[in-house]
Amino acid sequence: MKTVFKFKTEFWIPTYTKISATTIYDFRIGLKIIPPNSLLYHFYINIFNYHSVPSIYTNSFAYWFYKNGYYQIGEEISSIDPTDYFDIEKLRQDLIDIISRYQEQDTKTLSEPFLFLSIQRNIFHTNLKATNLEELIDGIKKSSINSIFYHLITSKVDNKKAINDYSEFLNLIGQYNKAELINKIDVYALNLYEIKELILEVLTK
């Protein structure tokens, strides 16, 4: 029986959680109660929107602390690579642990409030499939960057696996070196269009 790769794509609709923070204490409480998709939004929106916040601060949490003068907290949060996590609750806890180290500054009102946003995720099957390397290459060429984002990044959270969909399929068809190279792609170093080209470059060599 052939292994079949079924291409999917993903779209986000931003939503409001009605949760905000004006102090570090508020922020920590907010982190405990926001839905998992809020974490996805704030950690990945600058990738999904092609670096909508400064690249030195890789997520909107870190950027908010930086804007309010808490540079050390911003640096610590910015150093978190969410692609290392396939369990979103572990990501949440590690973030709470960082914030908890600054309890002595909990009650100081910050100059700009933080609004926790979330997303409604819409994941769709496309009509593209692959059973071998050549078909995978052709499918990726025809795929949108939203599809690249899903299979390379958020599918790991959905499947609770430390490997992206492309690499998992490549391993199944014996393309182990290509699988490893794709799984090592730094998604913060490039935008999604460049990532797509890099994936195709790895696959066609």
C-alpha positions as CSV (number, residue, x, y, z in Angstrom):
1,M,0.0,0.0,0.0
2,K,1.4,3.4,-1.1
3,T,2.1,6.2,1.4
4,V,0.0,9.1,0.3
5,F,0.8,12.8,1.2
6,K,-2.4,14.8,1.2
7,F,-1.8,18.6,0.8
8,K,-3.7,20.9,3.1
9,T,-3.8,24.7,3.5
10,E,-4.6,27.0,6.4
11,F,-6.3,30.4,6.8
12,W,-6.6,32.5,10.0
13,I,-9.3,34.8,11.1
14,P,-8.2,37.0,14.0
15,T,-10.5,37.1,17.0
16,Y,-10.6,39.1,20.3
17,T,-10.3,37.2,23.6
18,K,-11.5,40.2,25.6
19,I,-8.4,39.6,27.8
20,S,-5.8,42.4,28.2
21,A,-2.9,43.3,30.4
22,T,-1.6,46.6,31.8
23,T,0.8,45.0,34.4
24,I,3.1,42.0,34.4
25,Y,0.7,40.4,36.9
26,D,-2.2,40.9,34.4
27,F,0.0,39.4,31.7
28,R,0.8,36.3,33.7
29,I,-2.8,35.8,34.6
30,G,-3.8,36.3,31.0
31,L,-1.3,33.7,29.8
32,K,-2.9,31.1,32.1
33,I,-6.4,31.5,30.6
34,I,-6.0,32.4,27.0
35,P,-7.0,29.7,24.5
36,P,-4.2,27.7,22.8
37,N,-4.8,29.5,19.5
38,S,-3.9,32.8,21.2
39,L,-0.4,31.4,21.8
40,L,-0.2,30.3,18.1
41,Y,-1.3,33.8,17.0
42,H,1.2,35.8,19.1
43,F,4.1,33.5,18.4
44,Y,3.6,32.9,14.7
45,I,1.8,36.0,13.3
46,N,5.0,37.6,12.2
47,I,5.8,34.5,10.2
48,F,2.3,34.2,8.8
49,N,2.3,37.9,7.9
50,Y,5.9,37.9,6.7
51,H,7.6,39.6,9.7
52,S,5.0,42.1,10.9
53,V,7.0,42.9,14.0
54,P,10.8,43.7,14.1
55,S,12.8,40.5,13.5
56,I,14.9,41.0,16.6
57,Y,11.8,40.4,18.6
58,T,10.3,37.2,17.1
59,N,6.9,37.4,18.7
60,S,4.4,40.1,19.8
61,F,4.8,39.2,23.5
62,A,8.5,40.0,23.4
63,Y,7.9,43.2,21.4
64,W,5.4,44.4,23.9
65,F,7.8,44.1,26.8
66,Y,10.5,45.8,24.8
67,K,8.2,48.8,24.0
68,N,7.5,49.1,27.7
69,G,11.1,49.2,28.6
70,Y,11.4,45.6,30.0
71,Y,14.3,44.7,27.7
72,Q,15.4,41.6,29.7
73,I,12.0,40.0,29.7
74,G,11.7,40.8,26.0
75,E,15.0,39.2,25.2
76,E,14.1,36.1,27.2
77,I,10.8,35.6,25.5
78,S,12.2,36.4,22.1
79,S,14.8,33.6,22.6
80,I,11.9,31.1,22.7
81,D,11.7,29.2,19.5
82,P,8.1,27.9,19.3
83,T,9.0,25.5,16.5
84,D,10.8,23.5,19.1
85,Y,7.4,22.8,20.7
86,F,4.7,20.4,19.5
87,D,2.8,20.6,22.8
88,I,1.4,24.1,23.0
89,E,0.8,23.7,26.8
90,K,4.5,23.2,27.4
91,L,5.1,26.4,25.5
92,R,2.6,28.2,27.7
93,Q,4.2,26.9,30.9
94,D,7.7,27.9,29.8
95,L,6.4,31.4,29.1
96,I,4.7,31.6,32.5
97,D,7.9,30.5,34.2
98,I,9.8,33.4,32.5
99,I,7.2,36.0,33.5
100,S,7.1,34.6,37.1
101,R,10.7,35.5,37.7
102,Y,9.7,39.2,37.6
103,Q,7.1,39.2,40.3
104,E,8.7,42.2,42.1
105,Q,7.6,44.4,39.1
106,D,4.1,42.8,38.9
107,T,2.0,45.8,39.8
108,K,3.6,48.6,37.9
109,T,1.2,49.9,35.2
110,L,2.8,49.8,31.8
111,S,2.4,52.6,29.3
112,E,0.7,50.5,26.6
113,P,-1.8,47.7,27.3
114,F,-1.4,44.3,25.7
115,L,-4.5,42.9,24.0
116,F,-4.5,39.1,23.7
117,L,-5.8,38.1,20.3
118,S,-6.6,34.6,19.1
119,I,-7.5,33.0,15.8
120,Q,-10.1,30.9,14.2
121,R,-8.1,28.4,12.2
122,N,-9.6,27.1,9.0
123,I,-7.8,24.0,7.5
124,F,-8.8,22.7,4.2
125,H,-7.8,19.7,2.0
126,T,-6.7,20.6,-1.5
127,N,-6.9,18.4,-4.5
128,L,-3.2,17.8,-4.5
129,K,-1.6,14.4,-3.4
130,A,1.8,12.8,-3.6
131,T,3.0,9.2,-3.4
132,N,6.7,9.8,-4.4
133,L,9.3,12.5,-4.4
134,E,8.5,13.8,-7.9
135,E,4.8,14.3,-7.0
136,L,5.8,15.9,-3.7
137,I,7.9,18.5,-5.6
138,D,5.1,19.1,-8.0
139,G,2.6,19.5,-5.2
140,I,4.7,22.0,-3.3
141,K,5.3,24.0,-6.5
142,K,1.5,24.3,-6.8
143,S,0.9,25.0,-3.1
144,S,0.2,28.3,-1.6
145,I,2.5,29.7,1.1
146,N,-0.4,29.1,3.5
147,S,-0.1,25.4,2.8
148,I,3.7,25.6,3.4
149,F,3.0,27.2,6.7
150,Y,0.6,24.5,7.7
151,H,2.7,21.5,6.7
152,L,6.0,22.9,8.0
153,I,4.9,24.6,11.2
154,T,1.4,24.2,12.7
155,S,0.9,20.6,11.7
156,K,3.5,19.7,14.3
157,V,1.2,21.2,17.0
158,D,-1.9,19.5,15.5
159,N,-0.2,16.1,15.3
160,K,1.8,16.6,18.5
161,K,5.0,15.5,16.7
162,A,8.4,17.1,16.6
163,I,8.7,16.5,12.9
164,N,6.9,18.5,10.1
165,D,4.7,16.8,7.6
166,Y,7.1,17.0,4.7
167,S,9.9,15.4,6.6
168,E,7.7,12.7,7.9
169,F,6.6,11.8,4.4
170,L,10.2,11.9,3.1
171,N,11.3,9.5,5.8
172,L,8.5,7.1,4.9
173,I,9.8,7.1,1.2
174,G,13.4,6.7,2.2
175,Q,14.6,10.3,1.6
176,Y,16.2,10.6,5.0
177,N,18.8,13.3,4.2
178,K,16.2,15.6,2.6
179,A,13.9,15.0,5.5
180,E,16.5,16.1,8.0
181,L,17.5,19.2,6.0
182,I,13.9,20.4,5.8
183,N,13.2,19.8,9.4
184,K,16.2,22.0,10.2
185,I,15.0,25.0,8.3
186,D,15.0,28.2,10.4
187,V,11.6,29.7,9.8
188,Y,12.6,33.0,11.3
189,A,15.5,33.6,8.9
190,L,13.4,33.7,5.8
191,N,9.9,34.7,4.8
192,L,7.4,32.0,3.6
193,Y,8.1,32.6,-0.1
194,E,11.8,32.1,0.5
195,I,11.1,29.0,2.6
196,K,9.1,27.5,-0.2
197,E,12.0,28.1,-2.6
198,L,14.5,26.6,-0.1
199,I,12.3,23.5,0.3
200,L,12.1,23.0,-3.4
201,E,15.9,23.5,-3.7
202,V,16.5,20.7,-1.1
203,L,14.1,18.4,-2.8
204,T,15.4,18.8,-6.3
205,K,19.1,18.4,-5.5
